[in-house]
Amino acid sequence: MIRKSLFTLILVATLAILVKPTNVLAQAMESIIPFKVGTFAINDVPTVGLVLQNDELIVDLAGANRAMELLPQYSAVNIPEDMLGLISQYEYGLKFRVYEVVNWLVAQDLLSGSDRRSFVHPVNSVDIMAPIQYPSKIMNAAVNFYTHACEGCNDDEQAARTRERQVNRGVPYLFLKPTRGAVIGDGDDIIMPYGRDRIEWEVEMAIVFGRTGKYISADRAYDHVFGYMVAMDISDRGGRPPGGFGSGSDWFVGKGHDTFAPQGPWIVPKEFYGDPMERLHQTLVIDGVTVQEARAGDMIHNIPELIEYASSLITVFPGDVMQSGTSGGTGAGRVERASGSGYLIDGETISANIEGIGTLTHTVRIETSVPDDLSGSQLPPVSSYRN
């Protein structure tokens, strides 16, 4: 009886091999069209989505994957529920499944016309959230563009300062910025805290890490990158009030308020962007006036050097973010705007763009009051201690 059962099992297995379907596909090793990835509220549910067709369509990645898996030639692969999960698994094989989904959507013409499926949405029908909810850390490069290091300088002064910094660059200066609370997505309001009326802007490229690393050499830096997004480093230049420990500059006051870390609108995987040190072109516009514009050649420390420096201090993990700094157009180098203000004012629209990635657009709103039961230990209005 045992011998008969064993013979039957071997026979069934052999027949299964012989009649194996010929339409089972090898996993895609490349995507036939580029895509971006982001987090979107679809029917009030945070959803990881693909951005396709010139940023006009959002595809619910998990929904498309489920539909594709109904076909026998596609094996079952779990799609992570959030962006941190996608980033963590992307370089460990998941990207090939995403390529497979994209290729299937294109091959079956599911992105247009009457065949558009329920998991495909026009971008204007969804809420664009910050792509990563939330990075474990945001590392920001301070004063990393030559034009930002000499705000308000004339051409001769700028050239002299640039030559000086090129000879003596030193090492980068990085600071940490809060994540949850500070990070906001496209379309969310930037809130000027109560009484803090010296709020400035900085457009920056955000590098998203895809692999864990410590002591990452500049030569290996891009191996640890997942992709790139647009970011702003909103800054409070009001400083600390006099008295107590320290005075003047305070990085937590200057960088740490709620809504001061806009990111997005989505992430471009590195394979679809290229070398940012060759391609980067970032601009910032306030109510139609371009106040910042720069290319990577203005950087003091390039992106691989920033990665090497950052990872020599602390281990970077998938989903961590590093911002590469901003250019001239802030501080003494501000471009005059119609408002006549050197700082942001209530109601202005601020847009940051990086060519090949996208645009973040926000409205500036002022916080008009604070609770009346505070003891007085709160950060006071700038006008109470500065002219």
C-alpha positions in Angstrom: 0.0 0.0 0.0 2.8 2.4 0.9 4.7 1.4 -2.2 1.6 2.1 -4.4 1.0 5.5 -2.8 4.6 6.5 -3.4 4.4 5.4 -7.0 1.2 7.4 -7.5 2.8 10.5 -5.9 5.8 10.3 -8.2 3.6 9.8 -11.3 1.4 12.9 -10.4 4.5 15.0 -9.8 6.0 13.9 -13.2 2.8 14.7 -15.0 2.6 18.1 -13.4 6.1 18.9 -14.7 5.3 17.7 -18.2 2.1 19.7 -18.4 3.4 22.8 -16.8 1.8 25.8 -18.5 3.9 27.5 -21.1 2.5 31.0 -20.4 4.0 31.4 -17.0 6.1 34.6 -17.3 9.6 35.3 -15.9 9.5 38.3 -13.6 10.1 41.6 -15.4 13.7 42.9 -15.0 12.8 46.4 -16.2 9.8 48.7 -16.6 8.8 49.7 -20.1 7.9 53.2 -18.9 9.2 55.2 -16.0 7.0 55.7 -12.9 7.0 57.5 -9.6 5.7 56.3 -6.2 3.7 58.2 -3.6 1.2 58.0 -0.8 -2.4 59.1 -1.6 -5.7 59.2 0.3 -8.0 57.2 -1.9 -11.5 57.0 -0.5 -10.0 58.3 2.8 -7.5 55.4 2.9 -3.8 56.0 2.8 -2.6 54.1 -0.3 0.7 53.4 -1.9 0.3 54.4 -5.5 2.2 54.6 -8.8 2.4 57.9 -10.7 2.1 57.4 -14.4 1.3 59.2 -17.7 3.1 62.5 -17.1 1.9 62.6 -13.5 -1.7 62.6 -14.5 -2.8 59.1 -13.2 -2.4 57.4 -9.8 -2.6 53.6 -9.7 -3.4 51.9 -6.5 -0.5 49.5 -6.5 -2.0 46.8 -4.3 -5.3 46.9 -6.2 -3.6 46.6 -9.5 -1.5 43.7 -8.2 -4.5 41.9 -6.9 -6.2 42.2 -10.3 -3.1 41.0 -12.1 -2.8 38.0 -9.8 -6.2 36.7 -11.0 -4.3 35.6 -14.2 -2.6 32.2 -13.8 0.7 33.4 -15.3 1.4 35.7 -12.3 2.5 34.4 -9.0 1.2 35.9 -5.7 3.4 38.6 -4.2 2.4 40.7 -1.2 2.5 44.5 -1.7 3.4 46.4 1.5 0.7 48.5 3.1 2.9 51.7 3.3 5.8 53.5 1.7 8.3 52.5 4.3 7.5 48.9 3.6 7.8 49.4 -0.2 11.2 51.2 0.2 12.5 48.6 2.6 11.7 45.7 0.1 12.3 47.5 -3.2 16.0 46.7 -3.6 15.4 43.1 -2.3 13.3 42.0 -5.3 10.0 44.0 -4.9 10.9 46.5 -7.6 10.7 43.7 -10.2 7.1 43.0 -9.2 6.4 46.7 -9.5 7.9 46.6 -13.0 5.7 43.6 -13.7 2.5 45.5 -12.7 3.5 48.6 -14.8 4.2 46.4 -17.8 0.9 44.6 -17.4 -1.0 47.9 -17.2 0.6 49.2 -20.4 0.3 45.9 -22.3 -3.4 45.5 -21.5 -4.1 49.3 -22.2 -5.7 49.7 -18.7 -4.6 53.3 -18.2 -6.9 54.9 -20.7 -10.3 54.9 -22.4 -13.1 52.6 -21.5 -10.8 50.0 -20.2 -9.6 52.1 -17.3 -10.0 50.1 -14.2 -11.2 51.0 -10.7 -7.7 51.1 -9.3 -6.7 53.9 -11.7 -7.5 57.4 -10.6 -6.9 60.9 -12.0 -4.4 62.7 -9.9 -6.9 65.5 -9.2 -9.3 63.0 -7.6 -7.0 61.9 -4.8 -5.4 63.7 -1.8 -1.6 63.8 -2.2 0.0 63.0 1.1 3.6 63.2 2.1 5.2 60.1 0.5 6.8 58.7 3.7 4.6 58.5 6.9 7.2 59.1 8.5 11.0 59.0 8.1 12.9 58.0 11.2 15.1 61.0 10.6 15.6 63.9 8.3 19.2 65.1 7.9 19.6 68.5 6.5 22.7 70.0 5.0 23.2 73.6 6.1 24.9 76.3 3.9 25.8 73.8 1.2 25.4 76.0 -1.8 28.0 78.7 -2.6 25.3 81.3 -3.4 23.7 80.6 0.0 27.0 81.0 1.8 27.2 84.6 0.5 23.6 85.9 0.5 23.4 89.5 -0.7 27.0 89.6 -2.1 27.8 91.3 -5.3 29.5 89.4 -8.1 33.0 90.1 -7.0 32.3 89.2 -3.4 30.5 86.0 -4.5 33.5 85.0 -6.6 36.0 85.6 -3.8 33.9 83.8 -1.2 33.4 80.8 -3.6 37.1 80.5 -4.2 37.8 80.7 -0.5 35.2 77.9 0.2 36.5 75.7 -2.6 40.0 75.8 -1.1 38.7 75.2 2.5 35.5 73.3 2.3 35.9 71.4 5.5 33.3 68.8 6.2 29.5 69.2 5.8 27.3 70.6 8.5 24.2 68.6 9.1 21.3 69.1 11.5 18.2 67.0 12.3 14.7 68.1 11.7 11.6 66.6 13.3 9.4 64.2 11.2 5.8 63.6 12.4 4.2 67.0 12.8 6.8 68.8 10.7 6.3 66.7 7.6 3.4 67.7 5.3 2.3 66.8 1.8 1.5 68.8 -1.3 -1.4 71.1 -0.8 -1.2 71.2 3.0 -0.9 74.6 4.6 2.4 75.9 6.0 1.5 77.4 9.4 3.4 80.4 10.7 3.4 79.9 14.5 1.8 82.5 16.6 3.9 85.7 16.8 6.7 84.2 14.7 6.8 86.6 11.8 10.3 86.0 10.4 9.6 82.8 8.5 11.7 81.9 5.4 11.8 79.4 2.6 14.4 77.0 1.3 13.9 74.6 -1.7 15.9 71.4 -1.4 16.4 68.0 -3.0 15.5 65.2 -0.7 17.4 61.9 -1.0 15.5 58.9 0.2 17.6 56.0 1.4 16.7 52.5 0.3 19.4 50.3 2.0 20.8 50.3 5.5 24.3 51.5 5.8 27.1 52.8 8.0 30.4 54.3 6.8 29.1 54.4 3.2 31.9 55.6 0.9 31.1 58.3 -1.6 31.9 55.7 -4.4 29.1 53.4 -3.1 26.7 56.1 -2.0 24.1 55.7 -4.8 23.9 52.0 -4.0 22.0 53.0 -0.8 19.6 55.5 -2.5 16.0 54.6 -3.2 15.1 57.8 -5.0 14.5 61.5 -4.8 11.7 64.0 -4.0 11.1 67.7 -3.6 11.4 69.2 -0.1 11.4 72.6 1.6 13.2 73.6 4.7 10.9 76.2 6.2 12.9 78.3 8.7 12.0 80.6 11.7 14.7 83.4 11.7 13.2 85.0 14.9 15.7 83.3 17.2 15.5 82.9 21.0 14.5 85.6 23.4 17.2 87.0 25.6 18.0 85.5 29.0 18.5 81.9 30.1 21.0 79.5 28.5 22.1 80.5 25.0 20.9 83.4 22.9 20.3 84.2 19.3 20.6 81.1 17.1 18.6 78.0 18.1 18.3 75.2 15.6 15.1 73.7 17.2 13.4 77.1 17.1 14.7 77.7 13.6 13.8 74.4 12.1 11.5 72.4 14.3 8.0 73.9 14.1 4.9 71.9 12.8 4.5 72.0 9.0 8.2 73.1 8.5 9.2 70.0 6.5 7.1 69.8 3.3 8.0 66.7 1.2 6.8 65.1 -2.0 4.7 65.3 -4.0 6.1 61.8 -4.7 9.4 60.0 -5.1 11.2 59.2 -8.3 13.1 55.9 -8.0 16.8 56.5 -8.8 16.7 54.4 -11.9 14.3 56.9 -13.6 16.1 60.1 -12.5 19.8 59.7 -13.2 22.7 61.4 -11.5 21.4 64.4 -9.5 24.8 66.0 -9.7 24.3 66.3 -13.4 20.6 66.8 -13.6 19.4 68.8 -10.5 17.5 72.1 -11.3 15.5 73.4 -8.4 13.4 76.6 -8.1 11.1 78.2 -5.6 8.3 80.6 -6.5 6.2 82.8 -4.2 3.0 84.3 -5.7 4.5 84.1 -9.2 7.9 85.5 -8.3 10.9 83.2 -8.7 13.0 83.8 -5.6 15.4 80.8 -5.8 17.0 78.9 -8.7 20.0 76.6 -8.7 21.7 73.7 -10.2 23.9 71.0 -8.6 27.1 72.8 -9.7 26.5 75.4 -7.0 26.9 72.7 -4.2 29.8 72.9 -1.9 29.6 69.2 -0.9 28.1 66.9 -3.5 25.4 64.3 -2.7 27.8 61.3 -2.4 30.0 63.3 0.0 27.0 64.2 2.1 26.0 60.5 2.3 29.5 59.5 3.3 29.5 62.1 6.0 26.0 61.4 7.4 26.6 57.7 7.5 29.9 58.2 9.4 27.9 59.7 12.2 24.8 57.5 12.3 23.4 54.4 10.5 20.9 55.3 7.8 17.9 53.1 7.2 15.4 52.6 4.4 13.0 55.6 4.4 15.5 57.9 6.0 15.8 61.3 4.3 18.7 63.6 3.7 18.2 67.1 2.2 21.1 68.5 0.2 20.7 72.2 1.1 19.5 75.3 -0.6 20.8 78.1 -2.8 20.9 81.8 -2.7 17.6 83.7 -2.5 17.0 83.8 1.2 18.2 86.1 3.9 20.1 89.2 2.6 19.7 87.7 -0.9 15.9 87.8 -1.0 14.2 88.8 -4.2 11.7 91.6 -3.7 8.1 90.5 -3.9 4.9 92.4 -4.4 4.1 92.1 -0.7 7.2 94.1 0.1 8.0 91.6 2.9 11.3 90.0 3.4 9.6 87.0 5.0 6.5 84.9 4.3 3.1 86.5 5.0 -0.4 85.1 5.5 -2.1 84.0 2.3 1.0 83.7 0.0 1.3 80.7 -2.2 4.7 79.0 -2.3 5.8 76.4 -4.9 9.0 74.4 -4.9 9.9 72.5 -8.1 12.7 70.1 -9.1 12.8 69.4 -12.8 12.0 65.7 -13.5 10.4 65.2 -10.0 7.5 67.5 -9.5 6.2 70.5 -7.6 5.1 71.1 -4.0 2.6 73.9 -3.6 1.4 75.3 -0.3 -0.5 78.2 1.1 1.0 80.1 4.0 -1.4 80.6 7.0 -0.7 82.5 10.2 -1.6 81.0 13.6 -3.8 83.7 15.1 -3.9 82.7 18.8 -2.6 80.3 21.5 -4.5 78.8 24.5 -5.0 81.4 27.3 -3.9 79.0 30.0 -0.2 78.9 29.1 2.1 79.8 32.0 4.5 82.0 30.0 7.1 79.3 29.3 6.1 79.1 25.6 8.2 80.5 22.8 7.1 84.2 22.7 6.3 86.4 19.7 9.3 87.8 18.0 8.0 91.3 18.4 8.2 91.0 22.2 12.0 91.0 22.1 13.2 92.2 18.7 12.6 95.4 16.8 
